[in-house]
Amino acid sequence: MLRFETAGESHGECLVATLTGLPAGIPISLEAVNRELWRRQQGYGRGGRMKIESDRAEIVAGVRHSHTIGSPVAIIIRNNDWKNWTEALPVEDADGAEDKRKPVTRPRPGHADLAGAIKYNFHEARYILERASARETAARVAVGALAKALLGEFGISVWSHVIAVGGVRLERAVEWDEIAALSRRPEVLLGCVDADVETRMKEVVDEAYRTGDTVGGVFEVVAHGVPPGLGSHATWDARLDGRLAQAIVSMQAVKGVEVGCAAEGAASFGSHVQDTIHYDREARRFTRGANRAGGLEGGITNGQDVLVRGLLKPISTLRRPLESVDLVTREPALAAYERSDVCVVPAGGVIGEAMVAIVLAQAFLEKFGGDALEETRRNYDGYCLQVQNF
Ligand SMILES: Cc1cc2nc3c(=O)[nH]c(=O)nc-3n(C[C@H](O)[C@H](O)[C@H](O)COP(=O)(O)O)c2cc1C
């Protein structure tokens, strides 16, 4: 069973991730992990924090001589900003520590501040926002890079692109090669494959900057080269569509998920929605008329690309703050403002890739198992033969 956990506060010493259950023998490149961390930090609309941080993964367990060794992998990502917070967030209280705290008493509508403070019985929201912050996703992305390394051994790649920012939407179909090319770009604007649409997306972000507002959008994660047969229709919790949905909505600020063209499908007749089935006798394989189902039928991968979209709400910290109440005085007050992002849709895509890669890697190892990569490969090859002869 492949499982991971993360720990760490936004302005604490570091983020920590552990990943257990990877077979031994998977080649791991720190450069590839760090490239993913870099991609998460990019995009037009990020706040000042991303200028302070330059994320680097330190793998401190489970990888030796550039390969996994079958033990839990442990990763650290240090926070450069910690040096500015050592007195505000010390591990041990010292004399006078009370005065150095940075309490947040005016909860931001849309953030975890108020709900978390009530739940954990804190009378200000500092500890809540420290952990609710999407800084945590740097750890997820590092774990996702290891999941991608496993999947890559079997010809599976996972990348993303941006479909919408605010009301500006990409309306045309996108080829896999365009999405893969995006991931190699040395600079990231808004992660859209279409330059004209991307320019219009930028104008929306500029408007949000001008007016002290924020803007959300939609990203799409595409997994290419996925074999048929991951996940199962047999029980509710084995359905891969449900597991992917949970993984995507577990991301901070993601409020909706679509598998394939779900929203469009819900507004259409069935005859326009289902992907017709055909058979190529020469290649001895089934083909499909389209991929509106997003590569999943009955919670099982069907051999087409897996398509999962995440709907990101606008960031809740506004430079032009909304109405709130001071937790101490209970008087009306404007919500707190702390250096913040204005648009994070491209970063959302990169985090979405990590979450999809982790869930696919889990389903892959459930099906093919293996303590060592060679064993996983034997099992996978045997299954591919079975599919070929079906
Ligand atoms: C990549 C990324 C960056 C984010 N940056 C910020 C930010 O700078 N300020 C902010 O208020 N929220 C930011 N968020 C969203 C909050 O973390 C999120 O809204 C909050 O934790 C409450 O959770 P919820 O929106 O899922 O209910 C970001 C989210 C993502 C995915």
Ligand as a Chemical Component Dictionary entry (heavy atoms), coordinates in Angstrom:
data_LIG
# 
_chem_comp.id                   LIG 
_chem_comp.type                 NON-POLYMER 
_chem_comp.pdbx_formal_charge   0 
_chem_comp.three_letter_code    LIG 
# 
loop_
_chem_comp_atom.comp_id 
_chem_comp_atom.atom_id 
_chem_comp_atom.alt_atom_id 
_chem_comp_atom.type_symbol 
_chem_comp_atom.charge 
_chem_comp_atom.model_Cartn_x 
_chem_comp_atom.model_Cartn_y 
_chem_comp_atom.model_Cartn_z 
_chem_comp_atom.pdbx_ordinal 
LIG C1  C1  C 0 -1.090  27.002 -4.884 1  
LIG C2  C2  C 0 -2.002  27.654 -3.893 2  
LIG C3  C3  C 0 -1.622  28.835 -3.308 3  
LIG C4  C4  C 0 -2.466  29.487 -2.411 4  
LIG N1  N1  N 0 -2.084  30.696 -1.909 5  
LIG C5  C5  C 0 -2.932  31.360 -1.077 6  
LIG C6  C6  C 0 -2.606  32.662 -0.591 7  
LIG O1  O1  O 0 -1.547  33.230 -0.923 8  
LIG N2  N2  N 0 -3.488  33.273 0.240  9  
LIG C7  C7  C 0 -4.674  32.685 0.599  10 
LIG O2  O2  O 0 -5.438  33.265 1.325  11 
LIG N3  N3  N 0 -5.004  31.457 0.162  12 
LIG C8  C8  C 0 -4.173  30.779 -0.673 13 
LIG N4  N4  N 0 -4.520  29.531 -1.115 14 
LIG C9  C9  C 0 -5.798  28.934 -0.709 15 
LIG C10 C10 C 0 -5.876  28.596 0.760  16 
LIG O3  O3  O 0 -4.823  27.762 1.158  17 
LIG C11 C11 C 0 -7.226  27.943 1.057  18 
LIG O4  O4  O 0 -8.258  28.729 0.554  19 
LIG C12 C12 C 0 -7.436  27.774 2.533  20 
LIG O5  O5  O 0 -6.515  26.810 3.029  21 
LIG C13 C13 C 0 -8.857  27.330 2.931  22 
LIG O6  O6  O 0 -9.172  26.102 2.347  23 
LIG P1  P1  P 0 -10.354 25.941 1.301  24 
LIG O7  O7  O 0 -10.300 27.109 0.368  25 
LIG O8  O8  O 0 -10.022 24.651 0.578  26 
LIG O9  O9  O 0 -11.632 25.868 2.040  27 
LIG C14 C14 C 0 -3.698  28.876 -2.053 28 
LIG C15 C15 C 0 -4.073  27.671 -2.635 29 
LIG C16 C16 C 0 -3.249  27.053 -3.559 30 
LIG C17 C17 C 0 -3.685  25.773 -4.195 31 
# 
loop_
_chem_comp_bond.comp_id 
_chem_comp_bond.atom_id_1 
_chem_comp_bond.atom_id_2 
_chem_comp_bond.value_order 
_chem_comp_bond.pdbx_ordinal 
LIG C1  C2  SING 1  
LIG C2  C3  SING 2  
LIG C2  C16 DOUB 3  
LIG C3  C4  DOUB 4  
LIG C4  N1  SING 5  
LIG C4  C14 SING 6  
LIG N1  C5  DOUB 7  
LIG C5  C6  SING 8  
LIG C5  C8  SING 9  
LIG C6  O1  DOUB 10 
LIG C6  N2  SING 11 
LIG N2  C7  SING 12 
LIG C7  O2  DOUB 13 
LIG C7  N3  SING 14 
LIG N3  C8  DOUB 15 
LIG C8  N4  SING 16 
LIG N4  C9  SING 17 
LIG N4  C14 SING 18 
LIG C9  C10 SING 19 
LIG C10 O3  SING 20 
LIG C10 C11 SING 21 
LIG C11 O4  SING 22 
LIG C11 C12 SING 23 
LIG C12 O5  SING 24 
LIG C12 C13 SING 25 
LIG C13 O6  SING 26 
LIG O6  P1  SING 27 
LIG P1  O7  DOUB 28 
LIG P1  O8  SING 29 
LIG P1  O9  SING 30 
LIG C14 C15 DOUB 31 
LIG C15 C16 SING 32 
LIG C16 C17 SING 33 
# 
